[in-house]
Amino acid sequence: MKNSWIWSIVFALVMVSPVRCQLEVSSRDSHTFSAAAFKERCGNTPRGNHGGRKCAWVKEDNASNPQYVSAQLLSAIPIDIDIPVPPTPVKANGKVHLLYELHLTNFRSKDLELTRLEVLADRANTLPLASYTDTELDSRLAHPGAPPNLSDQRIIGAGMRAIVFLEITFGKDSEVPSALRHRLFFKSDIQDGGATFLESPLVVIRRSRPLVVGPPLHGEGWVALSGMSNTSLHRRTIVVVNGKARIGQRFATDWTRIGADGVAFHGDPSKNANWSAYGAEVLAVANATVVDLKDGIPENDPTSDHKAVSITLDTVGGNYIILDLGNAYFVFYAHLQPNAIRVKIGDRVRRGQVIALLGDSGNSDAPHLHFHVTDGNSPLGAEGVPYVLDAFEMQGTLPSKQLLIKGGWTAEPGSATDRRTLEMPTENAIVRFP
C-alpha cells in the first residue's frame, strides 16, 4: 500500500501517555559530575539521598562498564519513554528479528539532543546488544508531524516527540533475552559536562510464536515490495485512527509479480491487464471468517498521478477483505479488483480458497496485493503483528525497483531456489509460492 497520503492527512501524534520514566531531581544536578564533584556533593556513597539530593549519576565513560551500572538509576532528564508494542521474535533470512519502537517525549521547555542509544539484555552486567550514534542513530529517528527537512533528527524539540525505529537481530531463538533495557545518552547543558543518560524500564519480549499462515497467492515471481525491514514505508507509517497512533503496516508487504523476462508489465503500462500480477487469484491463508470487506471502488490508471477516487481512510485500501483467524489475528487484503470478491461478510473460508482477484484500487500505483496481519478488525486502526509462512521458495532478491520496468531481474548464474519454512519474506525478496 502506498503511504505518502498518510503523512499529509493523519501523521500527527497526541502526547497523552503518562510519564513512565521521568525521575525528578534538582535541576542543578541534571548533568554528569566529575568524580571530585560527585564526592563533594554526595559523599563516598555511590548512590542515595544526601541532604535531599538524590545521587545516582554515573560518568558517561563508565556507563557501559557493568560495575558502574545500577539496576535503578535516577535521572533528571525529562524524557518520557514509551514502547507501545513489545516485540515478538520472528524468523526471516535465517535469523530472529525483533522490530519495535521507542516513543520519546520531551517534557522540557528546551531542546534535547540524543547522542547515543544502547539496547541491552535484561541480564545484569551485560554489554550492549546494539549501540547507535551519529548517522546510525539519525537514520532510526523520526519526528511525527515535523517538517521533513529537519537538519538533525537527534534533536528532540521542546514539548515534542521523537520515535526510534529499532530492529535487533539474533542468530537463533535461544539467544533472544526475556526482556530488553534501553540506555539513552543526551548532550549536557553544562559546558564540558559530558553527557547525561537515563535507562528505560524493562520491556518484556513476547514469547508467543508468530502466527503461521499459508500463501496469499500461488506461483513464482512474486516480489515482496516494502516487505519486512526497518526502513520500508510500511514499517515507518504511523496512522492516527480514533485518537490512537498505531502502525498497522509494521509487517506489511506489497506483492507484485515479474514475468519470465523479469519485468512487471508488457505493452501499454496504463492498462492494468498488461501487468503480470493483475488478475491473480488471492487465497485465504487459513481457515477463517470474513468480518469486513469493501467492493465497488474503481481501479486506477498506473501511469496517472490521479487516483480513480479521492484517497481517505475509507478508500485507501481500495476493495479489501479482512479475515478473522481467531486469537486476535486479522488478515487484511487490499487493492482488489472491483466486483471480483467471491465472499461476503460472515462467510467461513478454508485455507487455499480463492476469495478475490488481485487489482489496482485505492491508494495503489500499479497492480499489487497489499497484505498484512493486525491484532484488530481494522485496516489501519490496529497494531501490525508478525507472521510466518509455513513454506515458500526464495528465488532471489530484487536489487533495484527500476528493474521492474526496465532491464528486468535475472537470477545469478548457477543460483538455485532456497526452500524456507516458518519464515517471513523480507523486503524485495522474490519468492515462489507452492
N, C-alpha and C positions, 0 to 999 in steps of 0.2 A: 504494500500500500504506500503510495507516495505521501510524504509527510509535510511538505512545505506549507500547506494550508494551516496546519495546527499552530505553527509558530506565530502566524499573524492573527489567528482567530482566538485561540484559547490558551496560549502558553503563558499563563500567569499563575503564581502561587500565592495563597493566602497563608500568612505565618500565624498559625493557630495552635501549634503544638506547645505544650508547656516546656519550661526549661528543664532539661533532663541531665545536663552535665555541668551546670554552672555552679561553682562553689565560690562564694564571695570571701575575699579578704580585703584588707585595706589597700586602696589604690597605690599607696606608697610602696607596697610590697609586690606590685604586679610586674616584676622583672626578675631576671636571673641574677642572684647575688654572687659575688666572688666568695671564696672560702672565708676570707677575713671578714667581709661584710656580713656573711651569714652568721659567723660566730659572734660578732658584735651584737647583732640583732636578736639572735635566737639561742646563743649559748652553744654548748657542745652537743646537745641533744639533736639528733638528725631530724626529728620531726616532733611536733607537739604544739602546745599553745603557751606562748610566753608573753605575759603581760597583755593578753588579749590579741596577740598577733599569732595567727596560725602559720606555722613554718613547715613547709614540705617542698621547698624549691630545690631543684637539682640542677647542677650546671649542665648546659646543653651537651658539652663534650663528654659528660658522664652518663647522659640519658640512656644511651644504648648499652651501657655496662650493667648487667643484671644485678650486681651487688649494690648499685645505687638506686635501683628502681623499686619503689614501694608499690604494694598492691592497691593503695588508695592515695593517690597524690592530690593535694589540694591545689586548686588553680583559680586565679582571679580573672582569667581570660573569659570575657562574657560571650562565649560561643555556645549555642545550643546544638548538640549533636543528636541527630535522629537517623535511625536506619528503618525506613518504613516497612521493608520486606526482608526478613532474614534470608540468607542464601540457602539454596538447596543444591547439593552436588549433582552435576550432570556430566556424562561422559561424551566427549567429542574428540575426534582425531587421536584416539588412543590415550587421552589424558582426562583428568577430572577437573572440571571448571566450577568456580563459584562466581556468579555475577550478581552484584548488588550495588546499592548507592548509599553514600553518606550525605545527608542534608545538613548543611552548616549555616546557622542563622546568627548574624552579628547583632547582639543586643547593645552594642556600644554606639555612642554618637560620633565616633570617628572610624575611619577605615582600619581594617586589619589585614596584614599581609601574611598569608600562609607560605612558609618557606620549605617545609618538609612534612611528608606524611609517611608513617610507618604502619604496616599491618603485622600483627603479632599473633601467635597462637595463644590459647588460654593458659597454657602451662607456664609456670613461673620460670624465670631465669632462661628465657629463650631469646635467640637473636631474631630480628625481624624476618618474616616471610617475604616481605617486599618493602622497598623504600623508594619514594619518589621525590625528586627535586627538579627545579628548573623546568625545561621543556617537557619532561616526562610528567611532571605534576600539572603543568599548564594544560596539556592535551587531555587530561582527565577531568577537567573542571568545566562547568557550565553555569551561567547565571540566568535563571528564568526571568523573562520579561525585560532583561537589559539589552542595550544596543548590541548588535552582533560584532561591532568593531572595537571591542574593549582591548586596550593595549596590553593589559596584563590580567589574565584570568585569575591569578593567585591573590589579587586584592579583593577582599570582601567589603563592599561599601557599608557605611553606617546604616544600620537597620535593614540590611539586605541579606539575601540568602544565596549561597552557592551550593552546587551539587557536585559531588565527586563520584564519577562512574568507575567502578572497580571490577577487575577480573583477576582472580587469583587461581593459579593452575598448579595441580599436583600430578605426580607420576602415576599414582594409584590411589584407590579409595582409602586404604589403610593409613595413608599419610595425612588425610584430612583431619584437622583437630575437631574437638567437640564445640569449640567456641573461638571467637576472634576478639582481639583488642585493637584499638587504633590510637596511635600517638601522633598528635598534631603539634607542629612547631610554628610559632608566629614570631615575626620580627618585633624586637622590643622597641618601645618608645624612647628608651634611655640610650643616649649615645654611648657606643662601645658596651652596651649592655647584653650583647649576645642575642639569644632568643629564648622566649619562654615557651612552655609546652603544656599540654594537658592530655589526659588519657581518657578515652571513652569507656563507658561501662561495657561489660562483656555482651556480645551478641551471640546467641546460641545458634549453631548451624542446624538447619532442619535435616534430620537423618532419614526421613521417609524417602523411599525410592521414587524417582520421577515416573510419571505416567508412561506406560508403554502402549504405543498405537501402531496400527498398520499404515501402509502408504496411502496418501490422499489422491494419488494419481498412479498410472501404470505406464511402463515402457521406459525408454532410455532418453538421454539427452536433456534431462531436467536440471536447470541451473538455479541454485539457491541464492538469488539476488537478495542483498540486505539481510542475509541469514545471520546466524548466531555469531556475534563478535562484540567487542567492547566499543566499537566505533561506528556501527551501522546507524542509519537514520532511524530504523525501528528501535534500536536499543536506547537511543537518546531522545526519543519523543515523549514528552510528558504532556498529558491531556487532563485538564480540569473538567470533571463532569459531576454535576450535583454537589458542588462545594468540596470536592476531594480530588487531589492531584494523584494520578496513577500512571503507570507505564504498562498499558495493556499489551503493547507490542514488544515487550522486553525480549522475547524469544521467537519473534515472528520471522517468517520467510515469504518472499515473493517468488513463486515458482514460475519461471518462464522456460522456453524449450528451444533447443537448437536442432536443426536437421542434420542429415548425413554430412553436409558440407560445412557444418559448424556455425552457420548463421541463423538468425532468428526469424527471417522472413524472406520471401521471394516475390519479385514483381513489385507492384504498387503498394508501398507500406501504408497508404491511407486506408486500405481495405483490410479489415480485421481478419477476414478469411485467408489472407496471404501469410499470416503469421503461424509458425509451426505449432505454437501452443493452443491456438484458438480452436474451440470446439472439443477439446479433450474431455473425456469422461472424468468427473470429480467423484471420488469414492468416500463412503463412510469409513472412518479409520477404526471404528469399534462399534459394538452393539450399543445403541444409544436411543435417546428420544429427541425428536425435533421440538425445540422450545421457542424458537423465534426464526422468522425469515422475512425477507423483503423481496418483492418482484416488481417488474414493470418499469424499471429505470432504463432509459435508452443507452446505447453504447456510444463511446467516443470515437473520434477520428484520431488515430495515433499520430498523425502529422500536424494536428492543430493544437494551438495553445489554449483553446477554449473547450471547456467540457460541455457535454450534452445537457447537463443540469448544473445549477449552482451548487457548490460544494459546502455542505453544512455537516454538523454532527449526524444529521438524519440521513444524508445521502453519501457520505464519504466512503462507505463500504460498497456502494452500488447495490446490486442484487446480492443478497447474502443468506446464509443459513447458519444457525447456531444449534449445535448438538449438545445435549446434557449426557455426559458419560457416567454420572454419579460421583459421589465423594468430592463434590465441589470442583469438578473438572468440566469445562465448557470449551468446545472447539468451534472456532469462527472461520468460515469460508467466505471470502469476499470477491467482488468484481465478476460475478457470474453472469452468464448470458440471460437476457430477459426472456420470459416465457419458456424457459427450458429447465426450471426447477421441478423436480419429479417427486417432491414430498410436500407435506403440509404440516402445520403445527399439530403436535400430538401424535404424529406417526412414530412407530417404533421401527428403527432401521437396523440392518445387520451389517457387520463388518464386510467391506468389499462391495456393498450395494452402490449402484450408480445413483447419486442424488441430484446431480446438476451437470451442466456443461460449462467449461471454462470460457470466460468472456472478457469484456473490457468496459465495465460500467463503473460509475462512481469516480473516485479520485485515482484514476488509472491512466497511465501514459501509453500503454500498449497491452495487449492480451497477456494476462498472467493470473495465477491464483494466489491471493494473499491468504496465509494460513497461520493461525496461532491458537494457543491454549491459554485460558484465563481461569481465575477462581470464582467468576461470577457470570451471570447471564446478561452480559452487556458487551457490545463490540469493543468499546474503548474505556468504559467506566468500571473496569475491574483490573486486577493485577495479573500481568503475564507470568506464567509459571513454566518451568522447563518440562520437556517430554523427551522421549527417545523413540525411535523407530525400531521395530523388532528386527528388521533386516533391510539392507539396501547394498548396492554395489557402487563404490567410488570409481568413476571413470576418469577423473582428473579435477583440476581447478582452473577456473577462468581467470587469467592474469589481468585482463582489461575488458571492461564492458564494451569498449569500442569494437571489439572483435565480433560482437553480436550482430552488428550492422555492416561491418566492412572487414574483409580478410578471413573471418571465421576462425573458430577454435579447432585445433587438431591435437590429438594425443601425442605425447612424447614417443619417439621411436622406441620400440621394444617394450613399452609400458603395458601393463595388464591391469584389469579391473581388480579392485580390492574389496572383498566382501566385509561389510561391517554389521555388527549386531549390537543392539541396545545402545545405540549412539544417536546423537543429534547432528545432522549435517551442518557444517559451518559455512560462513559467508563465501559465496561464489563456488561452492562445491558443485561438481557436475556428477549426477547420480543416475543410476538405473534402478527403477522400482520393479519388484517382481510382479 
